[in-house]
Amino acid sequence: MPGRRVTSFSSPVMRSFLSISLPVLSLLASLAPAQSMGQAFFADDGHVEFLSNVPLHSFVGVSDVLVGRIDLAENTVDFYVDLNTLDTGIGKRDKDMRKTLKTDQYPFAEFFGALQTAVDATSTEPQEVEVVGDFSVHGITRSLRIPGTLTFSEQGVRVQASWILNLKDYDIEPPRLLIIKVDEEQEITMDIVLRPE
């Protein structure tokens, strides 16, 4: 067409451009961070605690087999723990806790939701985030909004979160220690390092 200049890939100008730009692009690609926004992270060895209070006393149920996954492409988070793995340090109390939670029928506590906060996977600074989703335990599911912190590193992403669980919201009758009833409010904390899939 008149007035239109077409540059072919075989022209000296284009060959010169490609010979400079392709190595530069390759270098930039090699310098890109390992964590990309489309990456998913997984672990099955996270730490979770359920803190229970009674007058003048408190105890913690602990498990180190928290399973978690975050998909940054889908913006989803999924965490669950087998409640039979919770350990309070006293066998009878563990047995009573499992009976209260009916772990034979409902063995898992799970949260599935979505990140509500933008995440920068290239930053190694702790990032305050918020997730919204459904928490299920004892056969009951409730919507929750949970704050947390994500910290990216070469190992993956560390997730830390804490929230209050009210037993009555999940039709769980607070157990008694002798004649003293356990507080209805339980503090749940989790800490897990998810590795790239």
DOLUM-401710 format. One record per atom (N, C-alpha, C): residue in one letter; x, y, z. Coordinates in steps of 0.02 Angstrom, whole numbers, plus 50000, padded with zeros to 5 digits. Atoms other than C-alpha are relative to their C-alpha. Layout:
BEGIN
AXYZ/...
END
This chain:
BEGIN
M500434994050000/M500005000050000/M500445006250000/P499604993950002/P500655017449961/P500015003350068/G499934996349936/G501305026950112/G500094995550059/R499925004649944/R501415011350221/R500664996449994/R499345003250001/R503125004950268/R499964993450037/V500025006649969/V503274986450305/V500724997950014/T499345002449981/T504774980050402/T499984992450006/S500005007349996/S505154961750374/S500504997850053/F499555002849950/F506004950550503/F500694998949973/S499345001150029/S507414948350381/S500375006649986/S499674993750012/S507784966950368/S500555001150050/P499454998749954/P509404973150446/P499785003450064/V500254996449940/V508444984750564/V499674995150048/M500355004849958/M507334970650629/M500484994950030/R499515004849974/R508784958450646/R500415003150056/S499634996449949/S509744971450745/S499585000750063/F500454999249942/F508234974650857/F499924993450038/L500095006649968/L507944956150889/L500634997750035/S499385002349969/S509774952950925/S500135003550066/I499924996449936/I509704965951064/I499454998350049/S500575000749955/S507964963551134/S499904992950027/L500115006849976/L507894944551145/L500444998250059/P499605001449940/P509394942851263/P499775004050060/V500244995949944/V508694957151368/V499374996850030/L500615003349975/L506994948451380/L500174993650038/S499805006249966/S507834932051427/S500295001650069/L499714998149935/L508814940851564/L499475002150049/L500554997849956/L507244949151633/L499604994150025/A500385006049980/A506344932451634/A500374996150054/S499615003749950/S507764924451732/S500025003650067/L500004996249938/L507694938451860/L499325000450033/A500684999649972/A505814936951887/A499964995750062/P500065003849938/P505324931052061/P499694993149989/A500265006850007/A504944912652087/A499254999750010/Q500715000049987/Q503224916552157/Q499655004449949/S500394996150047/S502064921852019/S499285000350025/M500694999249977/M500284927752041/M499564994149980/G500415005750020/G499674911951955/G500184993650037/Q499745006049968/Q500514900052076/Q499564997850058/A500365002849943/A499724888452203/A500514997350050/F499565002149945/F500474883652372/F499624994950042/F500335005449962/F500144868252479/F500464997550056/A499645003349946/A500664860252644/A499524995850041/D500415004249957/D500044846652760/D500324999150069/D499665000449936/D501114850152913/D499965006650039/G500104993649965/G500404866452980/G499824998950073/H500145000149928/H500124870753163/H499355003750014/V500634996749981/V498404874653235/V499884998850074/E500165000549928/E497844877953414/E499285002350013/F500664998249975/F496134878353496/F500085001550074/L499914998049930/L496254888253659/L499325000250035/S500605000349959/S494924884353789/S500135003050068/N499944996849935/N494624894153948/N499464997650048/V500475001149945/V493814889654113/V500245004750055/P499784995549947/P493854900354271/P500674997850031/L499345001049970/L495664901754333/L500434994849964/H499635005250034/H496264889454202/H499875000549924/S500105000650072/S496524887154015/S500414994149975/F499625005450031/F497114873053902/F499955000649925/V499964999350073/V497584871253720/V499994993149967/G499985005850044/G497174857853592/G500435001649940/V499504998450051/V498614856953469/V500034994449948/S499875004950053/S498854848453301/S500535002849953/D499494998050048/D500334848953182/D499904996749932/V500165002950066/V499444841153034/V499455004149966/L500454995650036/L498464856252973/L500184999849926/V499915000250072/V498224854852785/V499755006549970/G500224993750029/G498154870552680/G500225000849928/R499844998550070/R498144876952502/R499765007049984/I500184993550026/I498134894252425/I500135000149925/D499924999350073/D497854897252239/D499935007449984/L500014992850013/L498334915052192/L499655001649934/A500354998850064/A497624913152016/A499255000150011/E500725000549986/E495914908252084/E499805004350061/N500134996049940/N496084918952242/N499664995950055/T500345004249952/T495524904052347/T500484997650055/V499635002949944/V496084897352516/V499594994250027/D500345005949973/D495684880352591/D500454997050054/F499635002849944/F496234874052762/F499554995150038/Y500395004649958/Y495674858852862/Y500464996150045/V499625004149952/V496224848453010/V499554994450024/D500355005749970/D495724831353073/D499985001150075/L500074998449929/L495044835153247/L500234994350045/N499745005749961/N495574817753305/N500745000750015/T499284999149988/T497374823953296/T500145005350054/L499904995049949/L497094837653426/L500234996750065/D499705002749939/D498124834653583/D500025005450053/T499994995049946/T497824843853748/T500514998250054/G499505002149950/G499154834153844/G499724995350054/I500325004549952/I497894824053947/I499524995549962/G500385004950038/G497154808153874/G499255000450011/K500724999849985/K495464809053963/K499685006349972/R500274993750026/R495234827153914/R499944999649924/D500045000950073/D495634822753732/D499394995849982/K500585004350013/K494334808953739/K499355003850008/D500614996049988/D493034820653812/D499905005249945/M500044995050053/M493434833853682/M499744996949936/R500235003450061/R493204821453539/R499274998050005/K500705001749989/K491564815853615/K499565006249992/T500384993750006/T490964833953628/T499955002249927/L500004997950070/L491454837553448/L499704994749953/K500265005550039/K490754820753389/K500444998649939/T499535000950054/T492314817553288/T499914993449962/D500165006150037/D491704800153243/D499545001449941/Q500464998050053/Q490344808653139/Q500285005849958/Y499754994050032/Y491204825153099/Y500755000950016/P499295000049981/P493084822253100/P500395006349981/F499614994350024/F493604838253010/F499715006850017/A500184992949999/A493574856853039/A500335003049938/E499744997550064/E493774866152874/E499775007249988/F500174993350024/F493824883852808/F500165000349926/F499904998950071/F493594887352623/F499745006949982/G500224993350016/G493544904952557/G500435003349948/A499664996150051/A494264918852451/A500365005950032/L499624994149978/L495584932152478/L499615006349979/Q500334993750014/Q494794949452489/Q500505005649990/T499474995050002/T496454958652489/T500494998449944/A499495001050051/A497674961252346/A500654997750032/V499395003049973/V499274951252372/V500575001349951/D499404999150041/D501014955452308/D500484994350015/A499595005949989/A501914938852290/A500745001349990/T499294998350009/T503544947852248/T500295003350062/S499764996749939/S503644956252419/S500144994950055/T499845004449944/T504484947952567/T499785003050067/E500264996949940/E503664959752692/E499344996750019/P500655002749979/P502204953052797/P499435004349972/Q500574996550030/Q500554957552713/Q499364998250038/E500635001049966/E498944959952810/E499464998449947/V500525001950047/V497524950952720/V499364998350037/E500645002149972/E495724946452746/E499694995049953/V500355005150040/V494784931052687/V499284999550023/V500715001149985/V492924927952678/V499814993249974/G500195006750023/G492214910552670/G499594996350052/D500415004249956/D491384896052760/D500444995650044/F499675004449952/F492004887452917/F499514994750021/S500435005749983/S491304870152951/S500304995950056/V499805004449945/V491394860153112/V499364997350031/H500585003049966/H490204848153202/H499384999749955/G500565000650046/G489144846853044/G499655006649985/I500304993450010/I488754865653043/I500495004349962/T499584995450039/T489404878452919/T499755007250010/R500154992949991/R489474897252953/R500485004249958/S499584995450036/S490134911752851/S500435004050049/L499544996249957/L491654920452926/L500425004749958/R499504995350028/R492794935152889/R500594999750047/I499425001349957/I494544931352954/I500605004149977/P499394996450017/P496064942852960/P500614995350007/G499405004149995/G497794935552935/G500595003749970/T499384997250027/T499564938452876/T500324994949952/L499625004150048/L500474931752722/L500705002849995/T499314997950009/T502364932152710/T500334995449949/F499695003950053/F503204926452549/F500764999650011/S499285001049995/S504964919352547/S500204994849947/E499775005150047/E506044907352446/E499674993250014/Q500315006449981/Q505224892952541/Q499274999549977/G500705000050017/G503454898052493/G499655005950032/V500374994649967/V502174908052591/V499784997650070/R500215001549931/R501894908252780/R499335003350012/V500674997449985/V500084910252833/V499894999750075/Q500164999649929/Q499614915953008/Q499325003250007/A500674997249990/A497844919153068/A499754998050069/S500305001349934/S496814919753226/S499295002850000/W500684997549994/W494954921353262/W499654996550058/I500395002749945/I493634917853394/I499434995749973/L500545004650018/L492474902953376/L499534999450059/N500505000949947/N490854902653475/N499694993149991/L500235006950005/L490384884553512/L499254999649987/K500735000150009/K488514888653518/K499815000949927/D500154998950071/D488584894453337/D500024993649960/Y499935006450034/Y489004876553290/Y499664994350037/D500395004949961/D487794867753408/D500454995450041/I499555003949958/I489244862053518/I499885002150072/E500114998749930/E488824860653702/E500685000350035/P499344999549966/P490334867153800/P500074994650052/P499905005549951/P491054852553900/P500145002850069/R499864998149931/R491294852954088/R500644996750023/L499435002849964/L492894850454184/L499784999650073/L500325001149935/L492204842954345/L499345003850000/I500644996549997/I490814855554387/I500045006849964/I499904993550032/I491534870354288/I499944999249924/K500115000450072/K490934873254110/K500545004049963/V499524996750043/V492184877653974/V499675006049966/D500254994050033/D491974895053899/D499754998449930/E500285001250067/E490894895453742/E500475002649945/E499564997150050/E492194906053652/E500684996650001/Q499355003350009/Q493724897053585/Q500425004249952/E499564996450046/E495214905853509/E500384995049957/I499655004350047/I495894897353354/I500575003949969/T499434996950033/T497624901353291/T500334994849954/M499675004550047/M498534894053142/M500635003249973/D499354997850026/D500304895153074/D500254994449954/I499825005250048/I500824885952916/I500425003149944/V499604997950057/V502154887552780/V499814995749941/L500225003450060/L501434882952612/L500565000349947/R499485000350051/R502644877352477/R499714999949930/P500265000050069/P502454879952289/P499834992949976/E500215006650027/E501524865552206/E500414998449938/
END
